[in-house]
Amino acid sequence: MALRNILTEEESSLYKKCRTVTDFNPRLHQLLDDMRETLVQADGVGLAAPQVGVLRRAALVLETNVPEGEEPYIIELINPVILEQEGEQHEAEGCLSVPGKYGIVRRPERVRLRAQDRNGESFEVEGTGLTARCFCHELDHLEGIVFTSQAERMLTEEELAEMNGED
């Protein structure tokens, strides 16, 4: 495994639509392993392949809705598609590719996806709250959409300080 550089919003490849993954081979497995290590190192909750310069439909999301005493775990999503969404949440959102900036983004409260795992097997997964938000955020990356274009407004320095409990 290796850490990969996370591209920032100035990089044009972040705004390109990703191609479908068709080869579930060791190169894909290496990409996913590297993305996992990069996500953990960056202390993020999600990472999409275009954020590390690979224009393929692959993303990782940290499932934080776990029973008390259990550790959050990473869900690998290859070629994900939203099947259902319901409800609404209206929260502050950030991105590893847009460090230090947060905006208010409207997302569904619950999302159900169909995706493939690293071996090409299809599965369905459901997320609520932060996980649902993260699913939508990472799928946007696969379409070449960065959250700043989805934000109703960006938060000010004062709002960020307040959100972080600073005076």
N, C-alpha and C positions, 0 to 999 in steps of 0.2 A: 504494500500500500504506500501511497505517496500523497502528500498535500498538494493540492492544485491551487493556482492563483484564482481568486474570485474577481471576475471582471466588474468594473464599475460603470456607472450610467453613461460615461463618455464613449464606451465601446459600441460600435455600430452593430456588432453581432447580437447584442442583447435585444435588438429590435427586429430580428428576423424570425420567421416561422420555422419551427423545427420539423425534421423529417421523421417519419415513422421508423421505429426500430424493427428490423426484419431478421437480423442475425443475433441469436442469443448464444453468444460465443465467449471465449475467454477475454476478448477485448472489452465486451460489455461488462463482464464480471469485474474486470480491473477498474473500469470507469466507476462502477457502483461502489466498489471498495474504496477507491480514492475519494469519491464524493462523500462517503460516510466519514472518513477520517477528516476531511476538510470541514464538513458540517460540525462535527464534534469540536474540532480545534477552534472554530469561529464562534462556538456557543450559540448557534442558530437553531431555528425550529423547522427550517426547510431549505432545500437547495435544488435547483434545476440544472440539468446538463448545460444549457446555454450560459449559465453563470460561470462555468469553468471552461467556456470556449468550445463546447461540443454541441452542434445543432441537431440533436436527437431528442426524441420524446421520452425522456427519463427524468424522474424527480424523486427526491427523498423528503419525507415529512415525519417529524417527531410527533408521535402520539402521546399527548400529555394527559389525556382523560383516562387515567388508570386508577384502580382501587388504591386506597391508602396503603402505604407500605410497599407497593410495587414500583419498579423503575419505569420511567417512560421508555419507549422503544421506537426505532426507526422503521417506517413503512417504505418499501421500495415500490415505485410506481413506474411501469413501462407502458407507453401508449395509453395513458389514462383518458377516460371519457366520463363526463358527468351524466349519470342516469336520472337522478332526482335531486331536487333542492327545495327547501322550504324554510319559512321564517326569515328573520332579518336581524342582523347585528350591525352596529354602526360604531366602529372602534378605531383606535389609533393603530396604524400599521407601519412597519418598517421593512427594510430589506438589506441583506448583506451586500448587495451591489449598490446600495445608496446609503452609505454609512452616515450615521448621525442625523438623518432626516426621517421624519414621521409625518403621516397624513391621516386624515379621517376618511375611511373607506367603508362603503356599504357592501356587506357580503351576506350570503344566506347563513342561517343558524345551523342548519343540518344539510349535509351533502352526502350522497351515495355515489360511489364511483365503480366503474369496471376498469380493470387494468390487467397487466400481465406481470408475472414475477420474472426474476432473472433467467429462468429456464423456459419462459414462453407460456407458462400455464396461466390461464385466465382466472381471476378471482374478483370478488366484489368486497368493498370496504365502505363503512359509513363513518363519518366524523361529525362531531358537533362542536360548537364554540370555537376555540382556537384552532382545533384540528380542521374543522370545516373551512375556516378562514385561510388556513395554510394550504389546503387542497386547492382552493380557488386561486390563491396567489401564485402557487407553483405552476398550475395549469396555464395561467396567464403568461408566465415566462415562456412556456412552450409555444405560445402563439405570438411571441415577440412583444408582449405587453409588459411594461414596468409599472408598478403600483402608482407612481407619481402621476400617471395619466388617468388613473381611476379615482384618485383622491378628490373628495369634494373641496378640501382645502388642506394645506400643509400647516403643521403646528409651528408656532413661534418658539423662539428660544425660551421665553418665559413659561410657556405651556409645557415645554419639554422638561425644564427644571422642576416645575410643579409635579409633573407626572413621575419624575424620578425622586421625589421627596426632598428636593433641595430648596433652600431658602432663597 
